[in-house]
Amino acid sequence: MTLSTDPHTSDLSHAGGLFQLLRDSRPRTRAELVRSTGLSRPTVAHRIEQLLGLGLIAPVDDAASTGGRPSSQFAFNPRARVVVAADFGASHARIAVTNLAGELLADHRAKRAISTGPEDAVDWMTTTALQLLEQTGRSIGEVVGIGIGLPGPVEFSTGRPINPPIMPGWDRFDLPGALKKTFSAPVLVDNDVNIMALGEQTAAWPDASDLIFVKVATGIGAGIISGGSLRRGSHGAAGDIGHVALSRAADIPCACGNRGCLEAVASGRAIARDLTNSGVPAATPSDVVRLAKDGDLQAIQAVRQAGRDLGEVLTTCVSLMNPALILIGGTMAQAAEHLVAGVREVVYARSIPLSTEHLMIAPSRAAGDAAILGAAQLAIDAALSPERISAALRS
């Protein structure tokens, strides 16, 4: 997500810190930067020249003159470089090239199974990324970051998947290392629901510093943003609410090997299974959504109950974290009218009033774009960090 632009929290000891103030794209004069940062005029002038040299800022229309020579204004230049973003799902993949503001310049979607293995995924991603760069008229040297979302647990510090249940052959695969054979830019890899939370916050709720994004699809997971930062936990497993025990599911086996998990009764896969067992054929979560939209009473009741089950777990999350927003995404969010209603019914009834007085529970606004936008933002924030900018100035 966008880094702080508060001069009191930005490190102003180098040009990278000053740049964080300019990332909001609001034009400023040298004099304004001197006043807002407390730095000397020569220091501000020198750092502006450094940032101009990197192309990260550019002059814009002059400020209104107050007599004498007009003051030049400077603002963030999002066209200076590009990033590559990729979102891999169980049976789909999407890749995009964006500018430094996260705006899509070109993208490509494909039906492809993650189970074909990491080498195949790297080959596809490399070939497609190079095609998109050519399509947009950008070169490989202009890529300053690569962000990737995967449908399984990821050790964020290394970018390696860790025992991913639906990704055979991927365990501890060095994805950043494989891509660096082609790209020199940093490669950041994260769990798909984390990047969805980041994309949702960036695209639709830029002022929200505390939210929980819940993906309900074949499985269930949550991305947590607290205090303005994405929370991954000590080993990247934060937000794995799909395997929280639920009393109603006590005897039901889960794909993880345990019994009684939320995912065993409230995921799209579980709802489809239960509907089929009751005589309403539904092979996939998408079938459940279609039935609910067509007004099938059993499907509607099943989705509403899944929302109640999800709400039972989220009630604990609300008490623990006190978020301002709970956002529901994933395939099952297409039946949001019924799913979100079930979540609200339980969370608002069982949480203390202080926690829910201003709590909003709603469907994802970014919807199908959340993951690709989050992957792009992951790469952008790394590329535009004060440390990366300082390193670029030293090189």
C-alpha positions, 0 to 999 in steps of 0.5 A: 500500500502507499507509504506514509506521506507525512513529513513527520514519519518519513525519513528525510535524511536522503532523497528516497525519504523526500520522495515519499512526500511526493508519491501522492502526486500533488504538485509542490514547489521547492518552497513548499517542500522546504516549509513542510520538511524543515530541510534547507533550501539547498538540500531540497534543491539537491534532492529534487535534482537527484529525483529528476535524474531518476525520472521519478518526478517531473516538472509540472505547470508553474504555480501562480506567480506572486510577483517576480519569477514563477516557482516551478512545481514538481510531482510524481511521474508514474510513467517513469518505470513499469512493474510486472504483476502476476496472479496465479490461481488453481486453474487460471493465471493473469499477468499485467504490466502497470505503471508506478501508479498501479494503472494497467497498461496491458494484461493477459488472462489464461486458463492454466492449472497451477498443478502443471508445476513451477517450471511451466509457470515460469516459462509462461510468465516470462514469455507473456511478460516480454510480449506485454512489454513489447505491446506497451512499448516498454523495455525489460530494463524499465521493469523495476519490480515483479509482484506475484500471488500464489494460491498457497502458503508463502514464506514472504522473506524468500518468496518460496511456497511452503507445503502448498496443498494444491501446488504439486512440485512447488514446495520451496521452489525458488521462484524469485531465483528462476525469474532473475534469469530473465529479469534483474528487478526484485521479485516479491511473492505472497499468498493470493489472499494477502495480495487481494487485501492489498489490492482492495485497500489500494484500489477502493479503500485508500484511507482504511488502515484496519480491514480484513479481506476474506476470500471465499472460493474453493477454500477460505482465507483472510488477508489482514491490514492493521495499522496500515500494514499487511500482517503476515505473521511470523511465518506467513500463516496469518489469516488462515481462518478456513481451518479454525474449528467450528462447533457445527462442523465437529464431525465433518472431515476437512481437506487439511486432514482435521475435522470441524474446520470452517472450510469444511462447511462454508467454502464454495466446495463444501456448499457444492458438495452438500447441495449435490448430496441433497439432490441439487447438482452443483459441481463447483462454487460457480455452480452454487453462485449460478443456482443462488442467482437463479433463485434456487431456495436450497442454494440460497439457504446454503449460502446464507448459512455459510455466511453465518458460519463465517460470521461466527469465526469473524466475530472473534476476529472483530473482538481481537482486531477491531477492524473498520471493514470486513470485505468479502471476495472470491468466487462466492462473493458473486452471491454476496447478497446472501453470503454477506447477509449471513455474515452481518447477521452473526457479527452484528448480533454477537460483537460488542457495540463498540466494535461494530458501531462503525464496522462496515461488512461489504462485498469486495469493490475491486472484485476480479481485479483485486489480486492483480492490483495487489501484486502490482502494488507489492512490487511498486512499494518495494521499488519506490521504497527509500532504500531502493531509491537511495541504492539507485542513486548510488549505482 
